[in-house]
């Protein structure tokens, strides 16, 4: 049987930007429901159940190593990164402020790429990352401290989580197929969100609430199967700094979608910030053949 060819990295990068942006849209939708923790629990419970047959079969065949690596990835990249962002937004923290703090991820990833991952970060990449961070800050409008301090702590914790997951994925190379990997990761997330949702009001979903199930479905289809599948695929084919630089482009999509579907004003500061962000991202991503450089390691 002929093996399917892998899409070009550029196509995967564009898909990652679109799918990763869906998480901010989902967070906005989730904040308008009864309990974001209940949505997160059912999001990960359902996807773990759907993928359980292939996940269990793979772990039995390949052993404990795949289980613990994907457990760490699930806790750091999904439970911490997603949970902290959505809860912070639900506590009243502006999405723009969340995106500003989360925009530290590429810079933090670049900082550890050399010492830990052995990836050479070019001056051009450092400049591009710094310029893109300024752009994200401008687009977010800085906003000020308008939420409880704990909400800002959560966003910092979420940022550390996704950086940690990125480092773990590069250091402990794992060949687990994407779907079994997401299944394992989602299982651990469901286990962690279960007591939190229970304390927040119980585990019973509103069966007749169409909006609740729409948000759950949105998260499963776009923000989990779409975003994380592409994130891990891009990370396997390129450098950690390259993937972090790609994520700097998500505010462009997020701002456009927020303006169209949620009526959030597209101000001059946002337009300027997007332009600066695109410039910085272009500079950082102009390094040639990130996939080739990754393969030489």
N, C-alpha and C positions, 0 to 999 in steps of 0.2 A: 504494500500500500504506500502510495506516495506521501511523503511528509509535507504538511502544509508549511509554506514559507512564513517567516515572521515579518510583520509589517515594518517598514522603515522606522528608525528611531524618531524622526521628526513627526511622523503621524502619531506615534505613541505619545510623544510629548504633548501634542495638541489635544489628544484625547484625555491625557492626565489633567491638563489645565481645566478642561470642561467638566470632567467628573469631580475633580477636587473642589471646584467652585460650588457644586451641587450641595456640598455639606453645609455651607453658609446659608443657602436657601432653605435647606431642611431645618437648620437650627432656628431660623426665623419662623417657619411654619410650626415647629414643635413648641416654641415659646407661647403660641396662641392656643395650645391645648391644655388639658387638665394637669398632666404631669409629664415632664420631659423624661424623668427617670423610668416611668412606665413604658414610654415609647422606646427608649433605648433598650430596656430589658426584652421587649417583644421583638424588636428589630434583630437582636443577636440570637434570641431563642429560636425564632423561625428559621433563620438562615443556617444555624447550626444543625437543626433537625433535618432540613432539606439536604444538607451536605454530609450528614452523619454516615450514611453507608460508605461513601468513598473515603471519608476521613478515617473511620475506624479500620477499614480494610488496609489503608496505606500504613497506618501506625502499626498494625499487627505484622505487616510484611517487612517494614523497615526498622522498627524498633523504637526505643525510648528517645534517641537523639532528636528525631524529627518532632516528637511531642514536646520536649522541653524548649526547643528553639522557637517553635511557633507559639508556645505558651507565653514566652517572654515577649515576642513580637506583638501578640494580641494584647497583653497587659499594657505595654508601653505605647504602641502605635494606635491602638483602638480605644481601650478603656481610658487611658489617661488623656491622649490627644483629643479624642472626640468628646468624652464625657466632661472634661474640664471646660472645654470651649462652650458646649451647649448649656451647661449649668451656669457658667459665668454670664452668658447672654440672658438666661432666664432670671438671673438675679438683678438684671437691669444694666449690665455693662454693654455699652454700644458695640455693635459688631465691628465698627471701624477700629475701635480700641483693641478689640480682640485680635483683629488681623494685623495690627501694628506689632503687638507683642509676639504673635506667631511668626511674624516676618523676621524675627531674630533667628529662626531655624536655619536658613541657609548660611548665615554668618557663623553661627555656632558649629554647624556641620563642617564648614570650611576650616574652622579653627582646630578641629580634632582630626580632620582628614589627613593632615601630614603626620603628626606624631603617632596616631593610632592606626590609621588605615594605610599609611604609606603612599597617599595620593599627593602628587605635587600640585599645589594651588598657585596658578600663575598670577602675576601682578594684575593682569587684565581682568581676571576673575574676581580678585579682591575689589578692584575699582567698580566693576559692574555690580557686585553684591551691595556695596556701600551706596551707590547711586540708586539702586532699586529700593533699598530700605528707606532712603529719603523720600522717594516717590510714594511708597506705601504710607509713610507718615503724613505726607501732604494730602493724599487722597482720603485718609482717615480723619483729617481735620484736627488731630491731636486730642480734641475732645475734653481733656481734663479728667480729674478723678471724680466721676459721677456715680460710681457704684461702690459697694462695700469693699474694704481692703481685701477680704477673703476671695472676692471674685478675681482680683488681679493676681493673687497668689495662685489661683487655679490655672490661669492662663500661662503663667510662668512654668508651673508644673507640667502642663500639657505640652509646652514647647520642649522641655527637657525630655519628656516621654518620647516624642517622635524622633528627636535627635538620637536618643539612646537606642531606639529600635533600628534606626538607619545604620548605626555603628555595629550593632549586633548582627544585622543581616549581612554586612560586608565582612565582618571578622569570622563569623561562623557560617561559612558558605553551606547552604542547604539546598538540595535539589528537589525538595518537595514540590509537586505540581501546584499551581496557583489555587485551584478550587479546594483540594484537601487542606492546603495551608490555611485558607480563609475559614474553612469549616472548623479547624482546630482553634484558631484564634477567636472566632466568634463564640465557641463553646465556653472558653474561659471568660470572655466578656459577659456572657449571659449569667454565669455563676457569680461574678462580681457585682453586676447590676441587680441581681435578684434581691439580696437583703436591703439594698438602698431603696429600690422601688417598694418593697414591702413596708419599710419604715415610713416612706413618703405617703402611703395611702393604700397599699395593697397591690396584688398582682393581677387581679381580674380586669381584663380590658373592657372598654365600652363597646360591646358587640355591635351596636347599631349606630355607632358614630363613624360616619363615612370619612370625615376629615382625619380622624385618628389613624385609620387603616391606610389612607392615602399617604400620610407622612411616613408611616412604617414602611410601606411599599417603596416610597421615594428613597428612603435611606438604604433599603436592601438593594434595590436595582442600581441606583446611580452612585451612592456614597460608599457602598461596600463592595459589591461585585464589580462596579465600574472603576471607582477611584483607587481602591487598594489593589485590585488585580493589576492595573496599569502601573501603580507605584512600585510594586515589587518587580514587575517585568522590566520597567525602566531602570530600576536599581541594579538588576542583574546584567543589563546590557551596557550600562554607562557608569560614570563615577558618581559618588554621593554628592559632590559639589554641583555636578551637572543637573541632577534631579532637583536639588534645592533651588538652583537658579530658575528652573522651569516653574517651580511653584510660585515664584515671585510674580508670574503673569496672571495668577488667579484673581487678584483684585480687579483686573480689567473686566473679566467676565462677571464677577460678583456685583460690581457697581452697575453694570449695564442691566443685569437681570433684576437687581433690587429696584432700579429706576422704573423698569417696564412693568413688573408684576406687583411691587409693593408701594409704588408711588414715592420712593425716596428721592429727594431732589438731587439732580446731578449738577453740582455747583462748579464754579470756576476752579476752586481748590482741588476738587476731585479730577477734573479734566487735566489740570496741570500735573497732579500727582500721577495720574495714569500715564501721561506722556513721559514723565521722568522715569517711572517704573519700567516702561517699555524700553526706554533708552538703556537703563542699567541692565535689564535682562538681556538685551541684544549684545551689550558689551561682554557680559559674563558668558553667554552662550556662543560667542564667536570663536572660542577655542576649538581647534580642529579635532575631529574624530575622537570624541570622548569615549565611544565604545571601544575603539582600538586601543586607546590608552589603558582602559580598564582591563582589557584582555591580556595586556602585557604583564600585569601584576603577577 
